[in-house]
């Protein structure tokens, strides 16, 4: 260990667990030779040292899987690079199913594995027993075998990473606690420690259990909370010779493997035990929490059923070690919205060792290059609403997140804790209409209406199928109201408003006041940062509409690119409600409600009016393919306007209906078809960009164009009306995977299951393909363009 802190380091990594060690290693690999890591106690002394250290590659998205595949590659070659044994054992993993829904779930995972290039194979219960002879397989219906998964020795991995980082010039300072973070004008400047102050350009906050408190030192929100996590260790037992695969019995909330000739039996019980802030103080070094056999007993009974040999096994200990969890079960990675130069690599949700290699690489990449190596939007540090940083909400939510770790991924599943945090202006009206709510960025949004009881979760046709049909048909045949109030709203005002948006947006932002403008927001690589609509209200005033969960991220992005422009940016999301009135009866309804002039408004135009005597601003546009307006009003006026519209014949429709109609129209959405790995060219949206350039990403976009990039998003119509695609399914052509679905629904207007998908390269309209849904291939037809009303005549009126 180096004994004196430098006066300055380019990057200070805080925290000596797997994330901190991996980040330091990758910073050094990327040429940041003066990076330092400071650790309050000793390396791995927080959570990392007691990790079960399973490395299972498959995750629900391509890039999260790619990230863990990187970890696998890194861990398997570290010993050759450093001479340090990391205890890499590659014996595979076995996932068993004991009920039909779990069998579908693991077969969907197997299909995903094929799409992502991972070796995974369905096997019978008998074959599963052969691979795990100690297992009681009487109730096992089937299993999936993944031979490339493995595990490591946590402390040895960290030691190897630090050894390599030191060899490249990086330095480690143990017994060095952080006492403060220095900031100036919203940017980090240095770190105050028990051993002195280090000035720096960036901080990688990898402080695990203590991340929320350390982030607060820099004015940043880091919603993560520790929960107790249990695993049982036994003394050696007969039947375990050498190393075994990891056995995943998720129906019983268990993971099982050998450990020193005995068994390690861990659990993610249905509801965990939260740890209040302050319980784990600076003295918690290589610490454990008290055994809690009463809490573990139900899991122990499950384990005895699966492993009869446990009945006579001698227990070594019930290990209770803390792990940190986030409000949605995915870690936080990247720069914070609040503080420039403060980068998060924390909230690992008990998969720190599996994620750590690839996540540390991506965090270092973000610090050095300003972005992750590939899109990791689902782990974006800026994705949580501020309301989730509330300690009461975290104490309620984190234990449920621990329990959902092994949940079956049913469509439409919602979390039950920390709900009703943010109510829409029309919440009372929606509850009266039988709304089934879903939570998005803290908002409670209607998913569908007419609910009479809680829906059954299934991979088959859902209980809400006919409710959604009625809502789609209302929009198609009469009129429906879609609530877009949770969409983020950013007011851009000032003399340079147009110049600023011409610089920061790829669309035709110079249109006259009264115009609605669809635009992509691109980065320097010409790929998506966001996808928005703008209303030009006056020469010096635009209102931007961004995704519900994107407001914090997008507002931070625009503010960071507004330097040098005379503009002000403000979040007006909660000031305004937005109701989409859509359908052939919409024209009559607005006339009946006092706004006949809206019928003279041109497509993609916005203008003022009064509905039920209340001022509104209506934009003639449609996200569902039926004619209508998105009507913006003061939030307090929404009840009166809604009452007038419904009295005139409109009915409310939820998010499920909107999604179905969006997919039928081929409209792309961020986080589905659009992300920072693709550009407007590949997604068929190049028509909405300025070919003369002058915006961020224009040069990169022109280069892609010149290099022959082509649209790769297609529509799919499945033959079998009973098929239920959910998204991420592989698309096959002549037995080869050519792409993956991105958004799926039942298309009520076209009478078939529908999907959008990414394919590799050009594909002809009408091509017959197959979609792999849980290892059953369903025939489908490729359509280039929308499946419904391809000319757009209905929505343009």
N, C-alpha and C positions, 0 to 999 in steps of 0.2 A: 504494500500500500504506500502511495505517495503521501507525505506528511503535511505539506503546506499548500493551502489552496492558492490557485493562481488569482491574480487580480481580475482577469477577464478570460472567458471561454466563449467560443462561438455558440455552443449549445450546452446547457446544463440539464442532464437527465436526473430526475429526482425519483429514487426508488430502485432498490436492488433485487427485485424479483425477476421473473422471466421476461416481462415486458421491458423493464429498464435495461437488463443485460442485452437483450436482443436489439433494442434500439441503439444502444451505445455501439455494439458490434457493427451494425449496419451504417451508422453515421461514419464510423472510422473507415469502413469499406468504401463509402462514397466520398472519402477525401476530407472529412471534417476531423482532422488529426488532433485538434485541441479540445475536442469534446470531453466533458468530465461527467462522471456519475457520482452522486452523493447519496449515501444511505444512512438513515438515522441510527441503525444498529449494525447488523451484519448482512451480507448477501443472503437472500432467500428467507430471511427470518420472519416474514409476514405470513403470506399464504403459500408461497411457492414450495417451501420445504416439505409440506405435508400433502402436496397434490398427489392424487392417484395416477396422474401423468399419462392418461390415455390419449393417444393420437389417432382419432378416427377422422378420415378425410372428408367424408360426404357431409355436405350441408345443403340447405334448401335453395341456395343460389349458386350460379356458376363461379362467381368471383370469391365468395366465402370458401367454397370448395377449393378453388385455385390457391387461395391463401394458405390453407392447411396442407395442401399438396406440397407447397413450398417448404412448410415446416418439416414435413416428412423427408424431403430431399436434404434439407439443411442438417437435420439431426443425424441422418445416416452418413453424412460425409464429414461431420465436425471432428471426429477422432482422427481421421487421416490428415485433416488440416492442422490440428493443434497438438496431437499426441495425447489428448485428454480423453479417456473413456467416458462416454456419455450414457452408457447403459441402454443403448438402443436395442430393443427386442421387437422383432417384426414377426409376430405369430398370428396376425389377423384378428378379425372380430366376427362374432356370430350374433345376429339379431333374431330372436325368436318371437313368434306370434302365438297367442293363446286364445284369440277371438277373431272372428272374420274381419272386423274393421282394422285391427292391427295388421292382419295379413295383407289387406289392401294397402295400408300405410307403408309397410316395408317393401311391398312390390312396387309402389310408386317410387320409393327411394332407390330400388334397384334400377328402375327405368331412368331415373335421374343420373345414377352412376354411369350408365352407358352413355348418356349425353355428355357427361363431363370427363369421359376417358378413364373412369375408375373401374377396376376389376371387381364385379359383384355378381353373385349367382344365387338364384333361388335353389334351395335344397329341401328335401323332405324332413319330417320329424326324425325318421330313423337315421338319416345322414347327419342331422344335427347331434343326435345322441352319440354317434361314432366320434364326432369331433370333441364332444364334452361328455365323456363316459359317466362322470359323477352326477350328471343332470337327470332329474326326474322329467321325462318327456311325455308322460301320459296325456297331458292336456295341450301339448304343442301341436299346432296345425301346420306349421311350416316355418322356414327360416331363410335368411339371406346371409351368405358367406362372403366376407370381404378380406381377401388374403393379405392385402398390402398394409393394413392398419397395424399399429404397434404401440409401444410405450417407451418412456425414457426414465432416466434418473434425474429428477429436477435439479438437485444441487450440482450434479456433475455437468449437466448442460450449461447451467449458468457459469460455472467455473471455466468451461471451455470457451464460451462466448467472451468472457472478460479477458481470458488469456490472449485470445486472438485480437481483441480490441486494443489491449495494451501494446501488443506487438506493432500496431499501426499508429501508436502515439497517444491514444486515449488514456485517461487516468481515472482511478477509482479512489473515492474517499469514504471509508466506512466510519461509523461513530460520529457522523456529521448530520445533525438534525436541522431541518429548515425551520427558521423562526419568523420569516417574513419574505414576501416577494415584492420587489420594487417595480413600480409602474410609472409611466409618464405619458400623458396624452393617450391613454388607452392602449399602451404598448409596454411589454415587459422590458425592464432594464437591468435587473439583477436579482440575486437571491441572497438573503441574509441567513446565515447559518450559525450554529454554535461554535464554529471554527473560523468565522470571519465572513466577509461579504465578497461575492463573486459577481462582477458585472457580466452581462451576457446579451446575446441577440435573440435567443429563443430558449424556451424551456420545454422539455418533454416530461409531462407530469404522469408518472407511472407508479403512483403511490397506493394502488390497490385499495385496501380497506379504509384508508384515510384520505382518499381522493377528494371527497366532497369538501372536507375541511381545508385541505391544502389549496384547492381551486378557489375557495372563498378568499384566501389571502390575496389573490390577484383579481378579485371582483368577478369571478366566473362561476357560472352555475354548473355543477357536476352532480346530477342526480344518480347517486349510487349508494347502496346501503349493504352492510354486512348481514349475513344470516349464518346460523350454525349449519354445518354440513358434517354428516356422520358416515364413517365406515368402520366395519368390524374387522379385526385382524385375529386370526387363529394361529395356534402353534401347528407344527407340521402334522399332516394327516395322511393316512394311507390313500393311495390312488393318485397323488400328485407327484409326478416325476418330471422334472424340468419345467419349462415354461409352457403355459397354455394360452389359447386365444382369450380375448376378452369376451365374456358372455353378457349380452344385453337382454335382460328380461324386463322390458319397459312396462308391460302390463302390470307387473308387480313392483314397479318403481325401483328396480335393482340393476346394478352392474356388478360383475363378478370376475375375478381373475385369481391366479395363484400369487402368493407372496412368501418367499423364503420357505417353500415347501408346505405352507399352509394356504389359507384362503383369505382374500380381501373381498369383503361384501359391502358395497356402498349403496346409498340410496338417495333418491330425490323424492322424498315423501310428498303427498298431495298438498300439504301446507306446512311450510318451514317455520323456523323460529327466528324472528328478527333480533338484531343486536342494536340496542339504542346507542346513539352517538355518545362518545366519552367512556364507554365501557372498556374499549380497547385503546389504552393510552400509550404513551411513548415507552412504557416499560414492557409492553407486550412483544417479547422477542422470542422466537421459536416457541411461542405459547400455544396452549390448547385450552379449550373450555371444558367444564365438568362433564363427565359421562352423564347421559340422560337415558336410562334404560326404559323408563316409562314411555318416553316419546318414541324410542326406537322399536319398542315391542311389536307393533303391527308389521313393521318391515322385517323384523326377525322371524315372525310367523311365516311371512311370504318366503323368506330365505330357506326356512326349514322345509317348506313344501318343495321348493325347487332343488334343494341340496340335502337329501336325507342324511348325508355324512356329517352334517353340522350337529346333529343330535348328540353325537359322542365326541365332537371336537372340543379341544380345550381352548378357551378364549384367552387371547393375549391382551387385547384391550378394545374398547369401543372408542375410537378416535373421534373427537369433536373439534373440528378446526373451522375457523371462519372463512367464508368466501363472500365476495361482493357481487351484488346483482343490480341491474338497471330496470327501469319501468317497463321495458319491452323484451328483455332477455337477450339483447345483443350489446356487445361492448361499445365503447365510445372511442373514436379514433379521429384525430385531426385537430385543426385550429379552432379555438372557441370563438363564438360570436362576440363575446364581450371584450376580450383582450387579445390584441394582436401579439403574435409570437408565443402564445401559450398553447401548447399542443397536448391533447389528451391521448393517453394510451392506457385505459383503465376500465373498470366495470366488466371484468372478463366472464362473469356468469359461470364460473367453474369450468371453463374450457381454456384457461390461460396457457397451459403447456401445449395443447393442440394448436391454438391460434398464435402463440407467442412468436414463433419464428417468422411467419408471414406477416403478422400484424406489426412486429417490430421493424421489418423491412419497409412496410408501407408507411409507418409513422416517420421513419428516417427519410423516406422519399418525399413525404409531404413537407418536412422541414427544409430539405435541401432544394427541392424542385417546385414547391408550392402546390403539390397535388399528390395523391396516392398513385401508385404504379398502375392501378386500374380502378374502375369505379367501385367504391365501397359506400355508396350513398346510404345503405341501410345501417351503417355503423357511424354515420356522420355525427361529429360531436355537437352539431347545432340542431339536431332533430327534435329535441324535447321542448315542449311548452314549459315556460317558467313555473307553472303551477305544479309540475312534477318534482320540483326541487324542495317542496314543502316536506318537512320531516314526518308529519303525520301520514301524508300520502305514501311516502316511501316505506314507512313502517307497516302499512297495510299491504302495499303492492309487492314488495320484495319477497315476502314468504310465498306468495302465490306464484311468482315467477320461478322460484326454485322448484315448486311443484309441477309447473308446466314443462319443465325440462324434458320430460319423457312423454308428453301428451301426444295423442294421435292428432295429426294435422287436419282436422275436419274443416271444411269450408264454412265460413260464417261464424267460427268460434270466437267468442268475446271473453275478455277477462272480467272478473266479477268484483275485484277490489278497486279502491280509489276511483269510484265512478261518480257521476253527477258533479264533476269539477267545474264544468263550464256549460251553461245552458243557453240554447239558442233563444232569440227573442220570441219565437213562437212555440217554445217548449210546452206550455200548457195546452195549446191547441193540438199539438202533435200527440201528446199523451191521451187527450180525449178521443183522438182518431185511431187509437190502438197502435201507436208506433212502436216497433221493435228497434231499439237504439243500438248504435255502435259507437265506440269512442275513437275519435281522431284528433290528435293534438290536444287532448283534454276535452274537446267539444263532444257533446252527445248529439249524434246525427241520426235521423230516421233511416233505417235500412229498408223497411217496408211497413205498410200500414195494414190495419185490420187484424192484428194479432189477437188471438183469443187465449192462447197458452204458450208457454215457452216451447220453442221449436226443438224437435229431436235433431241431434247432430248426426249426419250420415254422409257417406260418399255417393249415395244414390240421389235420385231426384229429391230436392229438399222440400220440407213442409211448406215453405213460403212460395212455392212455385206458382200456384194459382193467384196468390196475392199480387205477385210481381206482374203476372200476365195482365191482371185487371188494370194495374197502373200504367203499363206500357200501352195497352189498348185505349186507355183514357187519353193519353197524349197523342195517340195515332188517330183516334176517331172523334175526340171532342177537345178536352183541354186538361192539362195536368200542371201542378205547381211543384217545381223542384227547388229545394232550399240550397242556395249557394252561399249563404251568409258566412260559413266558416272559412271560405277562401280568404287568403291574406290580401290586404289592400294597402298599397303604398302610395302616398301622395307625393308627387314630384313637382315642385313649384320653384319658380325663379326665372330670371332673364335667360339663363343658360339651359332651361329644361329641355328644349329640343336638341341643342348641341350635345348635351350630356347623354340623352337617350339614343341619338344617332351614333355616339361612340360606344355605348354599352349594350346596344341591342342590334340584332341583325336585320330586323324588319324595316318597313318603310315608315319610319317614325315621323317624317316631316309632313304627313297629311294634315289637312286643315282641321281646325277645331270642329267638333261634331262628328269626328271619325272614330271608329273602333279599329284597332290595329292588332292583328295577331303577330307575335314575334317570338323567335327563339332568342335566348340569351346564351352566348357561347363563350368559351374560354380561348386562350391563345392557341389551343390545338384544334379549334374549330368544332369542338364537341359540346354537348349540352351542359350548361350550368342550370338553366331553367327554361320554362316554356310558359309564356304568359300572354294575356291580352291587356291592351292599354286603351283607355278612353281619353281622347284629347278634349278636355273640358274647355280650355281657353288657350290662348297663345302661350301663356307661361304656366300652364297647369295640366298635368296628366295624372290619371289615376291608374295604377298598375294592379292587375288582379293576378295573384300568384297562388300556388297550391296551398291547401289547408295546412299541411305540415311543413311548408317551405318558407313561411314568413320570416322566421328568425334567420335562417340561412340566407335567403334572398336579400333581405334588408341589409344584412352585414355585407353581402357581396356588392350591392349597389353603393353603399356608403364608402367602401374601400376603393371604389373606382370613381368616386365623385370629387376627389381632390383636384383642385384647379378649375372647377366649374362653380359658377354662382347659382347654386341650387340648394333647396332644403328638402330633406326626405323625412317623412313621418308615417308611422304605422297607424292607419285609421280602421283596422279590421273590426274592432268592436263598436265603432261609431255607426256603422251601416249594416243593414240587412240587405240581402239580395235574393229575390225570388225569380226563378225562371218560369214564365208562363208560356207553355208550349202546346201546340195542337191546332187543328183547323178551326176550332171555336174561339181561339184566343183573340182574333180580330173583333168578333162580336162582343166578347167579354170586356175588353178595354174600352170599347165605345159605350157599353152599358154602364161602366164604372166611371165615366167622366173624362176619358182620354182618347177620343176618336182621332185626334191628330197623330197618334202613334202609328196609325195605319198608313200615313203618308211618309213615314220614316223609311229611308232606303236601307238595303241590307248592309250590315257593318257600319251603320250610322247610330249615333247616340243623341238623344235630345230630352229636354225637360217636359214634364206634364204633371197633371194632378190626378190621382186616383183616390176616390173616396175623400176628396178634399185635401189630400196630403201630397206634398211635393215629392216627385220621384224623378229619377233620371233613367230612361229606358234605352237599352242597346238592342238593336235588331240583329240577332244572332242566334245560333242554336248549337248546343253540344249534343243534342239527341236526334237531330235530323228531321224535326218537325218545326213548322213556322212558329215564331214567337219572339219574346223579348226577355232579356235579363234585366230586371227592374231593381234599381238601387234606391234605397230609402233610408231615412234615419231609423235607427233600430227601434226607437220608441213608437214609430208610426206603423211598424210591421203588423201588429194585431188588427188595426182598423183596415188596412189594405187587404190583408189575407181574408178577413171576414167579407169584404166586398167581392173579392174574386171568387170565393167559394160560393157565396150566395148567388152569383151570376152563373154558376155551373162548373167551375173548375174543381178538381179534386187533388189532394196531395199525393205525391209519388216520392219514393225513397231512392236511396243510393243504388240498390240492386237493379231497379228499373233503369236508372240513368246509365249504369255500366253496361247493361245489355244493349241499350240503344246506341251508346258510344261505340261499342265493338261492331255492331251492324253497320255503322257509318264509317268504320275504319279510322276513327280518330285516335291518335297516339296519346299516351299519358306518361308523365315523368314517373320513373321507378318501374315502369312496365316495358314500353317500347323505347323510351327515351332515357338516356343516362350519359355520363361523361365518357363513355367508350364509343359512342356513335355520334354522327353529325347529321345535319338536316338532309344531306344527300342520301345516306343509307336509309333514312326513315321517310323518304318521299316528301319532305317538307322544304326542299331547296327553292321551290317556287315562291316562298315567303321571305327570301333573303335578298339583300341588295347586291346585285352583281358588280356594281362599281366599287364596293368595298367601303372602307372608312370606319369599320367597326371592329371590335375585339374579335379575333379569330378569322377575319376575312382572308388573310393570306393563306392560312392553313386550309381553309375551305376551298379556295381557288386551286390549291395544290392537289387536294383530293379529287376535285373535278377533273383536273388535267391528267391525273393518274388513272382515270376511268372508273371511279367509284360509281356504284349503281344502287338504286333503291333495293332494300332487302326486307322490308316489312310487307307481309302478305296477309290477306284475309283467307280464312278457311271455313268451309261449310261441311259439317260432318253428315254422313248418310244416315246413321242410326240415331233416331230421335231420342232414344233412351241413353245415349252416351252422356257422360258428365265430365267433360274436361275442366280442369281447375287452373291450369297455368303451369309452365315449366315442363310440359310433356315433350318428349322427343318427337320430331317429325321425320318420317322415313320416306325415301324414294328408292324404289328398286332394292330394298333391303339395307340401304345405307342411311345413316342419320344425316340430314341436310339442314337441320335447324331445330327450333324449339318454340313452343307456344309461349306467349307473353301475357295475354289477357284472354279470358274465356267466360262464356255465359251461355244461356239458352237464348236464341234469337227469336223472339215471339213474332216479329213482323215477317220473318223469312221462314218460320216453322221448323227450325233445326238448331242443334247446338252449333255455336260459332266461336271463332277464335281469331286473334291476331297472332302473328308469329314472326320471328326473325329467321331467315334462311341464308345460307352461304351462297352468295353470288346470285346471278339472274335466274329466274324461273318463269316459265310461260303460264299465261292465264289458262285455266282449265286443266292444268296438270293434276293427275290423280296421285294422292299421297296417302300415307297412313299415320295416324296419331297413336302413340303408345300410352294408354291409360292403364296404369298398374299392370303392365306386361300383357295387356290385350290390345291388339292392333285394330283400330277403327278406321275405315275408309273415309277419305275427305277429298274435297275439290279445292284447289287453289284458285282464288280470285284476286286479280290485281285491281285494287281499288275497293270501294265500298260494296258490301253485300246488299245493302238496302238503298234504293233511290240513288244510283251511282251518279246521276247528273245533278243531284242536289236541288231539284226543282221544288220539292215539298218545303224544305226549310227556307228557301228564298221567297216563298209565297208567289 
